[in-house]
């Protein structure tokens, strides 16, 4: 019988996610996310996302800004921009 390890839920989830990504490709997660988003939109209406975005920006954003400061948003914005730049570069090399 295989020995059971002391793997955390986070590590197990990451391993499962990596395995799924390798098996089905990165687009798999985009597809299930889109289907989930479409289902939520049908169930709650198109205004649902606008409403939660507004609430998040007013409440959640203010809390995050208070906790981490303005520089935090600058940092994550820069990281996001760098990721987009990398993805565009990769896409150009595959054409």
C-alpha positions as CSV (number, residue, x, y, z in Angstrom):
1,X,0.0,0.0,0.0
2,X,1.4,3.5,-0.9
3,X,2.5,5.7,1.9
4,X,0.3,8.7,2.5
5,X,2.1,12.0,2.7
6,X,1.3,15.2,4.5
7,X,0.3,17.2,1.4
8,X,-1.6,20.4,2.1
9,X,-4.8,21.1,0.2
10,X,-3.0,24.0,-1.6
11,X,-0.2,21.7,-2.8
12,X,-2.7,19.0,-3.9
13,X,-4.8,21.6,-5.8
14,X,-1.8,23.0,-7.5
15,X,-0.6,19.6,-8.6
16,X,-4.1,18.8,-9.9
17,X,-4.3,22.1,-11.7
18,X,-0.9,21.6,-13.3
19,X,-1.8,18.1,-14.4
20,X,-5.1,19.2,-15.9
21,X,-3.4,22.1,-17.7
22,X,-0.8,19.8,-19.2
23,X,-3.4,17.3,-20.3
24,X,-6.0,19.7,-21.8
25,X,-4.0,22.9,-22.4
26,X,-4.3,26.4,-21.1
27,X,-7.5,27.1,-23.1
28,X,-9.3,24.5,-21.0
29,X,-9.6,26.9,-18.0
30,X,-10.6,29.7,-20.3
31,X,-13.4,27.5,-21.6
32,X,-14.8,26.5,-18.3
33,X,-14.5,30.0,-17.0
34,X,-16.5,31.3,-20.0
35,X,-19.2,28.6,-19.5
36,X,-19.5,29.4,-15.8
37,X,-19.7,33.2,-16.5
38,X,-22.3,32.6,-19.2
39,X,-24.3,30.4,-16.8
40,X,-24.1,33.1,-14.1
41,X,-25.2,35.8,-16.5
42,X,-28.2,33.7,-17.6
43,X,-29.2,33.0,-14.0
44,X,-28.7,36.5,-12.5
45,X,-28.9,38.8,-15.5
46,X,-26.2,40.9,-17.2
47,X,-26.3,43.5,-14.4
48,X,-24.9,41.0,-11.9
49,X,-21.3,41.5,-12.9
50,X,-21.7,45.3,-12.9
51,X,-23.2,45.2,-9.5
52,X,-20.5,43.0,-7.9
53,X,-17.8,45.0,-9.7
54,X,-19.2,48.2,-8.2
55,X,-19.4,46.8,-4.7
56,X,-16.0,45.3,-4.9
57,X,-14.5,48.6,-6.1
58,X,-16.2,50.6,-3.4
59,X,-15.8,48.2,-0.4
60,X,-13.1,45.7,-1.3
61,X,-10.9,48.1,-3.2
62,X,-11.0,50.7,-0.4
63,X,-10.1,48.0,2.2
64,X,-7.2,46.7,0.0
65,X,-6.0,50.2,-0.6
66,X,-6.1,51.0,3.1
67,X,-4.3,47.8,4.0
68,X,-1.6,47.7,1.2
69,X,-1.5,51.3,-0.1
70,X,-1.5,52.8,-3.6
71,X,1.8,51.2,-4.5
72,X,0.1,47.7,-4.4
73,X,-2.2,48.6,-7.2
74,X,0.7,50.0,-9.2
75,X,2.7,46.8,-8.7
76,X,-0.1,44.5,-9.7
77,X,-0.9,46.7,-12.7
78,X,2.7,46.5,-13.8
79,X,2.8,42.7,-13.4
80,X,-0.4,42.4,-15.4
81,X,1.0,44.6,-18.2
82,X,4.2,42.5,-18.3
83,X,2.1,39.3,-18.5
84,X,0.1,40.7,-21.4
85,X,3.3,41.8,-23.1
86,X,4.8,38.3,-22.7
87,X,1.6,36.6,-24.0
88,X,1.6,38.9,-27.1
89,X,5.2,38.2,-27.7
90,X,4.6,34.4,-27.5
91,X,1.6,34.6,-29.8
92,X,3.7,36.5,-32.4
93,X,6.3,33.8,-32.4
94,X,3.7,31.1,-33.0
95,X,2.2,32.8,-36.1
